[in-house]
Amino acid sequence: MSVTQHTPIAIPPSARFWDRIANRYAKRPVADEATYQKKLQMTREYLEPHMRVFEFGCGTGSTALTHSPHVAYVRATDISAKMIDIAKSKAREAGVKNVEFEQSDIESIAASSAKYDVVLGLSILHLLDDRDAVVSTIYDMLEPGGIFVSSTACLGDHMKIFKFIAPLGRFFGILPILSVFTTQDLVGCIEDSGFEIETKWSPGKNKGVFIIARKPL
Ligand SMILES: C[S@@+](CC[C@H](N)C(=O)[O-])C[C@H]1O[C@@H](n2cnc3c(N)ncnc32)[C@H](O)[C@@H]1O
């Protein structure tokens, strides 16, 4: 199996927003525990002990650590150094050895020869400048037959006003990058990258979309 090589990359200013809120984010309870558990379970059905998992936008690492006993290895990345510090201390406290946390920007990561069986992008695709490029990179990072699991707020479905608010909020540093698109746009992007969607689940009205997609063999 090929070895993962990641070249160090510059961290953009947008990381500052996430660094600022990292401590609060870590303390905040999950907004909808039942939905979170269901997403974990739906993901878990795809995990096998030999698998290598890549997660981007991992935040404080809870999901990576939860899945870690069920796979061989997890590489979990986030743009925020503070989020990564918290994730690393959680891993140390829990004695987890097969998760590597790393600060990196998914928008700068090059698809290397490293191949993963599963990629997780949870609550992150709407926080990127170039979602389509990232989904295409993820496609390249996966083994044929590999799985891409995403959970995404599709603000274009119900809060189009964010198209105007988001740039202002970003300018004043009170909002992160926020991309406004619909569920249909996202499905189109994932399919256009070559994935076949196996599951598309919406936990409720205006609660985003959870998609499990496969790279064909
Ligand atoms: C809404 S939080 C989601 C965290 C976690 N995935 C979860 O579901 O709780 C978004 C995370 O994405 C990270 N992030 C934002 N832009 C990123 C980028 N370009 N590359 C990597 N991580 C990024 C933020 O630092 C933050 O931790």
The ligand as an ORCA input file, in Angstrom:
! r2SCAN-3c Opt
* xyz 0 1
  C     -18.270     23.449     11.202
  S     -16.700     22.821     11.666
  C     -16.964     21.078     11.484
  C     -16.036     20.274     12.329
  C     -16.320     18.752     12.311
  N     -16.165     18.196     10.993
  C     -17.707     18.490     12.821
  O     -18.517     17.934     12.065
  O     -17.970     18.830     13.989
  C     -15.727     23.167     10.266
  C     -14.267     22.829     10.463
  O     -13.623     22.931      9.193
  C     -12.366     23.548      9.375
  N     -11.993     24.173      8.091
  C     -12.503     25.293      7.518
  N     -11.920     25.517      6.325
  C     -11.031     24.525      6.143
  C     -10.108     24.205      5.109
  N      -9.993     24.982      4.032
  N      -9.336     23.103      5.228
  C      -9.433     22.313      6.339
  N     -10.281     22.567      7.367
  C     -11.071     23.653      7.266
  C     -12.574     24.529     10.513
  O     -11.379     24.863     11.153
  C     -13.533     23.740     11.412
  O     -12.830     22.980     12.358
*
